[in-house]
Amino acid sequence: MEKLIIEGGKPLFGTARIHGAKNAALPILAAAIMARGVHVIENVPRLLDIDVMLDILRALGCRAERHDDRIVLDTTRLVTSHIPKELMTQMRSSIFLMGPLLARMGSVQVYQPGGCAIGTRRIDLHLKGLEALGAVIDESEGRIACTADRLVGTEIMLDFPSVGATENIMMAAVTAKGTTVIQGAAREPEIVDLSNMLNAMGARISGAGTDVITIHGVDELSPCRYRIIPDRIVAGTLMIAVAASGGEITLTDVNTRHLTAIIHVLRRTGVQISVADDIMKVSASGRPKAVDRIVTAPYPAFPTDLQAQMMVLLALADGTSILKETIFEGRFKHIGELIRMGADIRQDLNSAFIRGVPRLYGTTVEATDLRAGAAVVIAGLCAKGTTIVEQIHHIDRGYERIERLFSSLGADIRRLAPAPAKAT
């Protein structure tokens, strides 16, 4: 298995471009199958999750070609609405295909999705929403089959502002008969991006970015050309990295409006941040200040996808901080890895009590999931000595070659491939 080798203690300097958002690209690629023809999707990052989604689309009968950060997707011909189990279990976001396939084919068969083990991520809200639109759902032994002669618009109330459920329902409702209103919808920027792409295809969606989304059904959609928004989590990861290690970086192609919560928190730790259009400058020197309390919550609050990275910064801060996780109950697995590096962290249910230490120390750690992997990389950049990060396939799901990204900013980080097996 590949590993990352990090020699810590170097501040970060330079400029980095923020690539397209994984969490926007995946549902947008899924939505493309709703319109027959050739779509061109730009600013698509090179990530393992994107590769899996493209493999699924090819298995359904689509043609997909990559040209740098551009995907040319021909959805003219679909041969099946049955997503292969071996692909479905590799990535949770494959669940996004339920709504589009149901809308176009009248049926879809999927399996319980895979992905990072960060706690319970039920798909009941997805299924209840599709059922409300008229789908008949049959579940047995991990297989989920949905059928519908014609989806019909209705009012749907979400008990929790689930991003995935909001997007799946929105896609299914686009060609449903009549009007659908989603109450309690998620408000994330990725929802707005999907809405914009669907509207470019001919959909009639309003209210994306608020908690009430209205979809007026249309008879058909047309293929389009669309550019994915920048990845706010990658941007936030880099901001936290320079806050923890020191230095000064400039981020380009960044949507600063999507980063209000992290900007606010980092300024409380003493980080200097200046913003101009799609460019952001982040600088830090000296030991960061503790933050008394941070609580993860749905957008626009502090994102759960930056909780692990933020914990590294607080582990080095002057003082004691509390970080509460309210989205995923299993998203504290990085605590054990950080403690092995010298952090002073105590967990009590879904809260972490962090007493800052002056220094972390390099050792061998594991990327237990995607964002935990980014966190231990940041910890390695700050630590004294050598850090070895294992299980880095998790990191590759959401960051384009993270070692190249940080190397370009002056970090001493490299990827170590396993030695080839000797011939016998």
C-alpha positions in Angstrom: 0.0 0.0 0.0 1.2 3.5 -0.8 2.2 5.8 2.1 3.0 9.5 2.7 6.3 10.4 4.2 6.4 13.8 5.9 9.3 15.7 7.4 7.7 18.3 9.6 8.5 21.7 10.8 8.4 23.8 7.6 6.1 26.7 7.2 4.0 27.0 4.0 4.6 29.7 1.4 3.3 30.1 -2.2 0.2 30.0 -4.3 -2.3 27.2 -4.8 -5.3 26.9 -7.1 -8.4 25.3 -5.6 -9.7 22.5 -7.8 -13.4 21.7 -8.5 -15.6 20.5 -5.7 -16.0 16.7 -5.3 -19.3 17.1 -3.5 -20.7 19.2 -6.4 -19.2 17.1 -9.2 -20.7 13.8 -8.1 -24.4 14.7 -8.2 -23.9 16.8 -11.3 -22.4 13.9 -13.1 -25.4 11.8 -11.9 -27.9 14.5 -13.1 -26.4 14.5 -16.6 -28.1 11.1 -17.4 -31.5 12.8 -17.2 -30.9 14.4 -20.6 -30.0 12.4 -23.6 -27.0 13.8 -25.5 -23.5 15.0 -24.9 -22.6 17.0 -21.8 -19.4 18.9 -21.1 -18.6 19.2 -17.4 -15.6 21.4 -16.6 -13.4 21.8 -13.5 -13.9 18.2 -12.5 -11.2 17.1 -10.0 -9.1 13.9 -10.5 -10.2 11.9 -7.5 -10.9 8.2 -6.8 -14.6 9.0 -6.1 -14.9 10.7 -9.5 -13.3 7.6 -11.2 -15.8 5.3 -9.5 -18.7 7.5 -10.6 -17.5 7.5 -14.2 -17.1 3.7 -14.0 -20.7 3.4 -12.9 -21.9 5.7 -15.7 -20.1 3.6 -18.2 -21.6 0.4 -16.7 -25.0 2.0 -17.3 -24.2 2.5 -21.0 -22.9 6.1 -21.0 -19.6 7.1 -22.8 -17.3 9.2 -20.6 -14.0 10.7 -21.6 -11.7 12.9 -19.6 -9.6 15.8 -21.1 -7.6 17.4 -18.3 -10.3 18.7 -15.9 -13.1 18.4 -18.4 -15.4 15.4 -18.7 -17.3 14.8 -22.0 -20.3 12.6 -21.1 -22.5 11.0 -23.8 -25.8 9.9 -22.1 -27.7 9.1 -25.3 -27.9 5.4 -24.6 -28.6 3.7 -21.3 -28.6 -0.1 -21.3 -29.6 -0.7 -17.7 -30.8 1.0 -14.5 -29.1 -1.6 -12.3 -26.0 -0.2 -10.7 -23.4 -3.0 -10.1 -23.0 -3.9 -6.5 -19.2 -4.0 -6.6 -19.1 -0.3 -7.7 -22.0 0.8 -5.5 -20.3 -0.4 -2.4 -17.1 1.6 -3.2 -18.7 5.0 -2.8 -21.6 6.4 -0.9 -22.3 9.1 -3.5 -23.5 6.5 -6.0 -26.8 6.8 -4.2 -27.3 10.1 -6.2 -28.1 8.0 -9.2 -31.4 6.8 -7.8 -33.4 10.0 -8.6 -32.0 10.5 -12.1 -32.4 6.8 -13.1 -35.9 6.6 -11.7 -36.9 9.8 -13.6 -35.5 8.6 -16.9 -35.9 4.9 -16.8 -38.9 4.4 -14.5 -36.9 2.0 -12.4 -33.6 1.7 -10.5 -31.9 -1.1 -8.6 -29.1 -0.2 -6.1 -27.4 -1.6 -3.1 -26.5 0.0 0.3 -23.7 2.4 -0.6 -20.2 2.3 0.7 -17.7 5.1 1.5 -15.9 6.4 4.7 -16.8 4.7 8.0 -17.6 7.9 9.9 -20.9 6.9 11.5 -24.5 6.1 10.5 -25.5 7.7 7.3 -29.0 6.4 6.7 -30.6 6.8 3.3 -34.1 6.7 4.7 -34.7 10.4 3.8 -33.8 9.6 0.2 -36.2 6.7 0.1 -39.1 8.6 1.8 -38.7 11.5 -0.6 -38.8 9.3 -3.7 -41.7 7.4 -2.2 -43.6 10.6 -1.7 -43.1 11.4 -5.4 -44.8 8.1 -6.2 -42.0 5.5 -6.3 -42.7 2.0 -5.1 -39.7 0.8 -3.1 -38.7 -2.8 -2.3 -35.9 -3.5 0.1 -34.4 -7.0 0.7 -31.0 -8.2 1.8 -29.2 -4.9 1.0 -30.8 -4.5 -2.4 -33.1 -1.5 -3.1 -35.4 -1.6 -6.1 -37.5 1.5 -7.0 -40.2 1.7 -9.7 -42.5 4.4 -10.9 -44.8 4.7 -13.9 -44.7 8.5 -13.5 -43.4 10.6 -10.6 -45.9 13.3 -9.4 -44.9 16.5 -7.6 -45.8 16.9 -3.9 -44.7 18.7 -0.8 -41.9 17.0 1.1 -40.7 17.8 4.6 -37.2 16.7 5.5 -36.7 15.9 9.2 -33.0 16.8 8.8 -31.4 19.0 6.1 -29.6 16.1 4.4 -27.6 17.3 1.5 -27.8 14.0 -0.4 -31.6 13.6 0.2 -32.2 17.2 -0.9 -30.2 16.6 -4.1 -31.8 13.2 -4.9 -35.3 14.4 -4.4 -34.6 17.6 -6.4 -33.3 15.5 -9.4 -36.2 13.1 -9.3 -38.7 16.0 -9.1 -37.4 17.9 -12.1 -39.4 15.9 -14.7 -42.2 14.9 -12.3 -45.8 16.0 -13.2 -46.7 19.2 -11.3 -44.8 21.0 -8.6 -42.6 19.7 -5.8 -41.8 21.8 -2.7 -38.9 20.6 -0.4 -39.3 22.0 3.1 -36.3 21.8 5.4 -34.0 21.5 2.5 -30.2 21.6 2.9 -28.6 25.0 2.0 -25.1 24.0 1.0 -23.3 25.6 -2.0 -23.2 22.2 -3.7 -27.1 22.2 -3.8 -27.0 25.6 -5.5 -24.5 24.3 -8.0 -26.7 21.3 -8.8 -29.7 23.5 -9.2 -27.8 25.9 -11.5 -26.7 22.9 -13.7 -30.3 21.5 -13.8 -31.7 24.9 -14.8 -29.1 25.1 -17.5 -30.5 21.8 -18.8 -34.0 23.3 -18.8 -35.3 22.6 -15.3 -37.4 25.1 -13.4 -36.0 25.2 -9.8 -36.0 28.1 -7.4 -35.0 28.6 -3.8 -31.8 26.5 -3.9 -29.6 27.9 -1.1 -32.6 28.4 1.2 -34.6 25.8 3.3 -37.5 25.8 0.8 -36.8 24.6 -2.8 -39.6 24.7 -5.4 -39.4 22.5 -8.5 -41.9 22.9 -11.4 -41.8 19.7 -13.4 -40.8 19.9 -17.1 -41.3 17.3 -19.8 -37.7 16.9 -20.9 -34.2 18.2 -20.4 -31.4 19.0 -22.8 -27.6 18.4 -22.4 -25.5 21.4 -21.4 -22.0 22.7 -20.7 -21.3 23.4 -17.1 -18.4 24.4 -14.8 -18.1 23.0 -11.2 -17.7 25.4 -8.3 -14.3 25.4 -6.3 -14.0 22.9 -3.5 -14.6 24.8 -0.2 -13.3 21.9 1.9 -9.9 21.7 0.0 -9.7 25.5 0.5 -10.5 25.2 4.2 -7.9 22.4 4.6 -5.2 24.6 3.2 -6.2 27.5 5.3 -6.0 25.4 8.5 -2.7 23.9 7.3 -1.0 27.3 7.1 -2.7 28.4 10.4 -1.1 25.3 12.1 2.3 25.3 10.4 2.8 29.0 9.9 3.7 30.9 6.7 1.7 32.7 4.1 -0.2 31.3 1.1 -2.4 32.7 -1.6 -5.4 30.7 -2.8 -6.8 31.3 -6.2 -10.1 30.2 -7.9 -11.7 30.1 -4.5 -15.3 31.2 -3.6 -14.8 33.1 -0.4 -18.5 33.4 0.2 -18.6 29.6 0.9 -15.9 29.9 3.6 -17.5 32.5 6.0 -17.6 30.1 9.0 -14.0 28.9 8.7 -12.7 32.4 8.1 -14.5 33.6 11.3 -13.1 30.7 13.4 -9.5 31.1 12.0 -9.5 34.8 12.7 -10.3 34.0 16.3 -7.1 31.8 16.5 -5.0 34.8 15.3 -4.8 34.0 11.6 -4.6 36.9 9.1 -7.0 36.6 6.2 -7.6 39.0 3.3 -10.0 38.5 0.5 -10.3 40.0 -3.0 -12.8 38.5 -5.5 -11.7 34.8 -6.0 -8.3 35.3 -4.3 -7.6 34.8 -0.6 -4.4 35.4 1.3 -3.8 33.5 4.6 -0.9 34.1 6.9 0.0 33.0 10.4 2.9 33.3 12.8 3.4 32.3 16.3 1.3 29.9 18.3 -2.5 29.9 17.5 -5.0 30.9 20.2 -7.5 28.4 21.6 -11.2 28.7 20.7 -13.5 28.1 23.6 -16.2 26.2 21.6 -16.8 25.1 18.0 -19.9 23.1 17.0 -20.3 21.5 13.6 -23.7 22.0 12.0 -25.3 22.1 8.5 -24.3 25.0 6.2 -23.7 27.9 6.8 -22.3 26.8 10.2 -18.9 25.2 10.7 -18.7 22.2 8.4 -18.2 18.6 9.7 -15.8 18.1 6.8 -13.3 20.5 8.4 -13.7 19.2 12.0 -10.8 16.8 11.9 -8.4 19.4 10.4 -9.5 22.0 12.8 -8.8 19.7 15.7 -5.1 19.6 14.7 -4.9 23.4 14.9 -6.6 23.4 18.3 -4.3 20.6 19.5 -1.4 23.1 19.0 -3.2 26.2 20.3 -2.4 28.1 23.5 -5.3 27.1 25.8 -8.2 24.7 26.0 -10.8 24.3 23.3 -14.0 22.3 22.9 -15.1 20.9 19.6 -18.5 19.3 19.3 -19.5 17.1 16.4 -23.3 17.0 15.7 -23.5 15.5 12.2 -21.6 12.1 12.3 -21.2 10.2 15.5 -18.2 8.2 14.2 -16.1 11.2 13.1 -13.6 11.2 16.0 -11.4 8.3 14.9 -8.5 10.7 14.2 -8.3 11.5 17.9 -6.4 8.4 18.6 -4.0 9.1 15.8 -3.4 12.7 17.1 -2.8 11.4 20.6 -0.1 9.1 19.3 1.6 12.3 18.0 1.5 13.9 21.4 -1.9 15.7 21.4 -3.8 16.1 24.6 -7.4 15.4 23.7 -10.2 13.8 25.7 -13.4 12.6 24.1 -16.8 12.6 25.9 -19.5 11.3 23.6 -19.7 13.7 20.7 -17.4 16.4 22.2 -13.7 16.6 22.2 -11.8 18.6 25.0 -8.5 19.7 23.6 -5.7 21.1 25.7 -3.2 22.6 23.4 0.5 21.4 23.4 3.5 23.3 22.1 4.5 20.6 19.7 3.5 17.3 18.0 5.9 14.5 17.2 6.2 12.5 14.1 5.2 8.8 14.1 3.3 6.3 12.0 -0.4 7.1 11.8 -3.4 6.0 9.7 -5.9 7.9 7.5 -9.0 6.3 9.0 -11.2 8.2 6.6 -11.0 11.0 4.0 -11.0 14.1 6.3 -9.1 12.3 9.1 -6.5 11.6 6.5 -6.2 15.3 5.7 -5.9 16.0 9.4 -3.0 13.7 10.1 -1.2 15.1 7.0 -1.5 18.6 8.6 -0.3 17.2 11.9 2.7 15.7 10.1 3.5 19.0 8.5 3.7 20.6 11.9 5.3 17.8 13.8 8.9 17.4 14.9 10.5 14.5 13.0 9.1 12.1 10.5 5.5 11.2 10.1 4.3 8.2 8.0 0.7 8.2 6.9 -0.8 4.9 5.9 -4.1 4.0 4.2 -3.9 7.1 2.0 -6.4 5.8 -0.5 -8.9 7.5 1.7 -7.2 10.8 1.1 -7.2 10.3 -2.6 -11.0 10.2 -2.6 -11.1 14.0 -2.0 -7.7 15.6 -2.7 -5.8 15.7 -6.0 -2.4 14.3 -5.0 -2.2 16.0 -1.7 1.5 15.5 -1.6 2.0 17.6 -4.7 -0.3 20.3 -3.4 1.7 20.7 -0.2 5.1 20.2 -1.9 4.3 23.2 -4.1 4.0 25.2 -0.9 7.3 24.2 0.4 6.4 21.1 2.5 8.7 18.1 2.7 6.2 15.4 1.7 6.4 12.5 -0.7 4.4 9.5 -1.7 6.1 6.1 -1.2 4.9 3.3 -3.5 5.2 -0.3 -2.3 8.2 -2.2 -3.7 7.4 -4.5 -6.6 7.0 -8.1 -5.6 10.1 -10.3 -6.5 9.6 -12.9 -9.1 9.7 -16.4 -7.9 
